[in-house]
Structures are given as C-alpha cells and as structure tokens.
Amino acid sequence: MKIESEYRAYLEDLWKDYAPDDLKGIPLVFEEQQLCQLMTDDDREGVDAAFKDATEQTLWERITKTNHKDVTFYKGLLQEYTRDLLMVMREDFLEEIIGHHIKKQSI
C-alpha cells in the first residue's frame, strides 16, 4: 500500500535525524513488522472485497441509485484500516526510540 511505504520512509527519515547519538547510522528496525503484516492481511481482504462492491454497480443499484452505500462503507473501512496500520507503525517507532533511552539510562 502506497501510504504504508510513504509513512515508513517518513519514519526512517525521522530516525536518521533524531535517533540517539549512540544509535545514529544504525537502520531503523520495525519489530512489530509481523504484527503489522498479520493485521494487514486480515483487514486487506475486507478492504479488497469492499472496494469490489463499491466499484461494481449492479443493475438494481443503477435503477435505485443505491451504490453510494457500498462506496461509503468502503471509504469507512479503508480509513479504519489505514488508521490502524499507521498506529501500529507509530507505536513501533516510538518503542524503538523510548526503549533505547530507557536501556541507556539504566546502565
């Protein structure tokens, strides 16, 4: 998904600029990658099915002009999916930064 790759690139740029001094030059590792992948695999199927319903208009939907319900459902599902995905990525990013600070303070 395009927004996922753009957000990942954004977080990686932030990491390059704001990583703790002792971690500069070390690539950002998203530890929650598997959780993110599991979430997206399950939800992506629902989003894909909703997209199909929204883009295909049956004869009955043309006559009654009710395809807008499918489109509205798809947009809501896509928004929820995107929000959840970006939240998981953000949490993982914050854990990387905060986790390293905690480890350094306790040493």
Residue frames as qw, qx, qy, qz and C-alpha x, y, z in Angstrom:
[[0.000, 0.890, 0.456, 0.000, 0.00, 0.00, 0.00],
 [0.412, 0.622, -0.017, 0.665, 1.37, 3.38, -1.00],
 [0.334, -0.828, 0.082, -0.443, 0.58, 5.19, 2.24],
 [0.888, -0.439, 0.067, 0.119, 2.34, 2.49, 4.25],
 [0.782, 0.172, 0.054, 0.596, 5.55, 2.80, 2.26],
 [0.147, 0.738, 0.002, 0.658, 5.42, 6.60, 2.39],
 [0.573, -0.765, 0.070, -0.285, 4.90, 6.58, 6.17],
 [0.920, -0.226, 0.054, 0.316, 7.71, 4.04, 6.61],
 [0.585, 0.433, 0.017, 0.686, 10.05, 6.30, 4.60],
 [0.177, -0.817, 0.012, -0.549, 8.96, 9.28, 6.71],
 [0.776, -0.623, 0.083, -0.058, 9.72, 7.42, 9.97],
 [0.873, 0.027, 0.054, 0.485, 13.07, 6.25, 8.62],
 [0.320, 0.648, -0.018, 0.691, 13.97, 9.87, 7.79],
 [0.469, -0.794, 0.064, -0.380, 12.97, 10.92, 11.30],
 [0.918, -0.343, 0.040, 0.194, 15.13, 8.13, 12.70],
 [0.700, 0.338, -0.011, 0.630, 18.14, 9.37, 10.72],
 [0.061, 0.704, -0.050, 0.706, 17.66, 12.89, 12.07],
 [0.466, -0.633, 0.207, -0.582, 16.61, 12.22, 15.66],
 [0.901, -0.129, -0.405, 0.093, 18.00, 8.83, 16.67],
 [0.600, -0.773, 0.150, 0.142, 20.01, 8.85, 19.91],
 [0.144, 0.836, -0.509, -0.143, 23.67, 9.63, 19.24],
 [0.376, -0.383, 0.843, 0.032, 24.84, 6.11, 20.04],
 [0.630, 0.316, 0.708, -0.042, 22.35, 4.67, 17.52],
 [0.387, 0.772, -0.149, -0.481, 22.97, 7.05, 14.63],
 [0.242, 0.518, -0.747, -0.339, 23.84, 5.17, 11.47],
 [0.201, 0.054, 0.973, -0.103, 22.01, 2.04, 12.63],
 [0.288, -0.213, -0.590, -0.723, 18.97, 1.35, 10.43],
 [0.541, -0.124, 0.342, -0.758, 15.53, 1.58, 12.00],
 [0.192, -0.039, -0.973, -0.120, 14.09, -1.88, 12.65],
 [0.613, -0.217, -0.030, -0.759, 10.34, -2.27, 12.90],
 [0.082, -0.157, 0.951, -0.252, 9.96, -5.08, 15.42],
 [0.525, 0.306, 0.577, -0.546, 6.21, -5.12, 15.04],
 [0.278, 0.337, -0.610, -0.661, 6.51, -5.95, 11.34],
 [0.137, -0.118, -0.976, -0.124, 4.92, -9.39, 11.83],
 [0.114, 0.510, 0.673, -0.524, 2.01, -7.98, 13.85],
 [0.259, 0.539, -0.118, -0.793, 1.53, -5.32, 11.23],
 [0.231, 0.196, -0.805, -0.511, 1.59, -7.94, 8.47],
 [0.026, -0.296, -0.946, 0.129, -0.97, -10.13, 10.27],
 [0.188, 0.580, 0.422, -0.671, -3.26, -7.17, 10.80],
 [0.278, 0.502, -0.323, -0.753, -2.99, -6.03, 7.22],
 [0.108, 0.044, -0.932, -0.344, -3.50, -9.50, 5.73],
 [0.057, 0.455, 0.851, -0.255, -6.78, -9.94, 7.60],
 [0.163, 0.693, 0.295, -0.638, -8.08, -6.44, 7.04],
 [0.057, 0.401, -0.534, -0.742, -6.83, -6.12, 3.47],
 [0.048, 0.228, 0.934, 0.271, -9.15, -8.91, 2.38],
 [0.066, 0.696, 0.637, -0.325, -12.13, -6.99, 3.75],
 [0.039, 0.679, -0.107, -0.725, -10.96, -3.76, 2.13],
 [0.028, -0.184, 0.768, 0.613, -10.47, -5.50, -1.21],
 [0.059, 0.444, 0.889, 0.090, -13.96, -7.03, -1.08],
 [0.047, 0.769, 0.402, -0.495, -15.49, -3.67, -0.14],
 [0.020, -0.513, 0.393, 0.763, -13.59, -2.00, -3.00],
 [0.055, 0.105, 0.881, 0.457, -15.01, -4.53, -5.44],
 [0.035, 0.650, 0.746, -0.139, -18.55, -3.88, -4.17],
 [0.021, -0.750, -0.133, 0.648, -18.02, -0.12, -4.39],
 [0.001, -0.450, 0.523, 0.724, -16.68, -0.18, -7.94],
 [0.053, -0.168, -0.893, -0.415, -19.12, -2.69, -9.38],
 [0.410, 0.145, 0.250, -0.865, -22.62, -1.41, -9.80],
 [0.266, 0.258, 0.927, 0.062, -25.42, -3.92, -10.27],
 [0.069, -0.418, -0.580, -0.696, -28.41, -3.22, -12.45],
 [0.397, -0.718, -0.572, 0.018, -30.58, -2.88, -9.34],
 [0.437, -0.534, -0.147, 0.709, -28.14, -0.36, -7.82],
 [0.169, 0.066, 0.378, 0.908, -28.25, 1.65, -11.05],
 [0.225, -0.575, -0.625, -0.478, -32.02, 1.71, -11.06],
 [0.503, -0.761, -0.408, 0.051, -32.38, 2.55, -7.35],
 [0.245, 0.764, -0.259, 0.538, -29.19, 4.64, -7.18],
 [0.744, -0.649, 0.065, -0.143, -28.04, 2.85, -4.02],
 [0.834, 0.243, -0.262, 0.420, -24.39, 2.12, -4.82],
 [0.011, 0.754, -0.294, 0.588, -23.42, 5.06, -2.61],
 [0.792, -0.540, 0.167, -0.231, -23.92, 2.76, 0.40],
 [0.950, 0.049, 0.010, 0.310, -21.16, 0.45, -0.88],
 [0.452, 0.625, -0.153, 0.618, -18.89, 3.42, -1.59],
 [0.355, -0.755, 0.218, -0.506, -19.48, 4.88, 1.87],
 [0.926, -0.358, 0.117, -0.029, -18.81, 1.52, 3.52],
 [0.841, 0.287, -0.057, 0.454, -15.59, 1.11, 1.53],
 [0.191, 0.731, -0.202, 0.624, -14.34, 4.58, 2.43],
 [0.597, -0.675, 0.216, -0.376, -15.02, 3.98, 6.13],
 [0.976, -0.153, 0.095, 0.125, -13.31, 0.59, 6.07],
 [0.686, 0.479, -0.102, 0.538, -10.30, 1.98, 4.22],
 [0.089, -0.787, 0.230, -0.565, -10.00, 4.85, 6.69],
 [0.787, -0.539, 0.212, -0.213, -10.14, 2.48, 9.67],
 [0.953, 0.099, 0.032, 0.284, -7.62, 0.10, 8.11],
 [0.476, 0.633, -0.158, 0.590, -5.21, 2.93, 7.32],
 [0.343, -0.772, 0.237, -0.481, -5.53, 4.45, 10.79],
 [0.905, -0.383, 0.177, -0.053, -4.86, 1.09, 12.48],
 [0.870, 0.288, -0.019, 0.400, -1.90, 0.34, 10.26],
 [0.280, 0.703, -0.204, 0.621, -0.25, 3.72, 10.83],
 [0.569, -0.707, 0.205, -0.367, -0.88, 3.48, 14.59],
 [0.966, -0.183, 0.092, 0.160, 0.95, 0.14, 14.75],
 [0.684, 0.455, -0.068, 0.567, 3.86, 1.61, 12.81],
 [0.062, -0.791, 0.177, -0.582, 3.94, 4.70, 15.03],
 [0.782, -0.577, 0.153, -0.179, 3.86, 2.63, 18.22],
 [0.937, 0.036, 0.033, 0.346, 6.72, 0.50, 16.97],
 [0.432, 0.638, -0.110, 0.628, 8.74, 3.60, 16.08],
 [0.340, -0.774, 0.193, -0.498, 8.15, 5.16, 19.50],
 [0.918, -0.384, 0.097, 0.009, 9.10, 1.92, 21.25],
 [0.803, 0.309, -0.079, 0.504, 12.40, 1.94, 19.36],
 [0.170, 0.681, -0.189, 0.687, 13.24, 5.46, 20.49],
 [0.558, -0.656, 0.191, -0.472, 11.94, 5.21, 24.05],
 [0.982, -0.176, -0.049, 0.049, 13.22, 1.68, 24.57],
 [0.715, 0.339, -0.216, 0.572, 16.77, 2.64, 23.75],
 [0.065, -0.686, 0.239, -0.684, 16.62, 5.67, 26.04],
 [0.789, -0.519, 0.096, -0.314, 15.41, 3.51, 28.92],
 [0.955, 0.012, -0.113, 0.273, 18.18, 0.96, 28.36],
 [0.480, 0.513, -0.233, 0.672, 20.84, 3.67, 28.29],
 [0.325, -0.688, 0.196, -0.618, 19.55, 5.30, 31.49],
 [0.890, -0.414, 0.051, -0.184, 19.53, 2.02, 33.41],
 [0.864, 0.224, -0.241, 0.382, 23.16, 1.14, 32.54]]
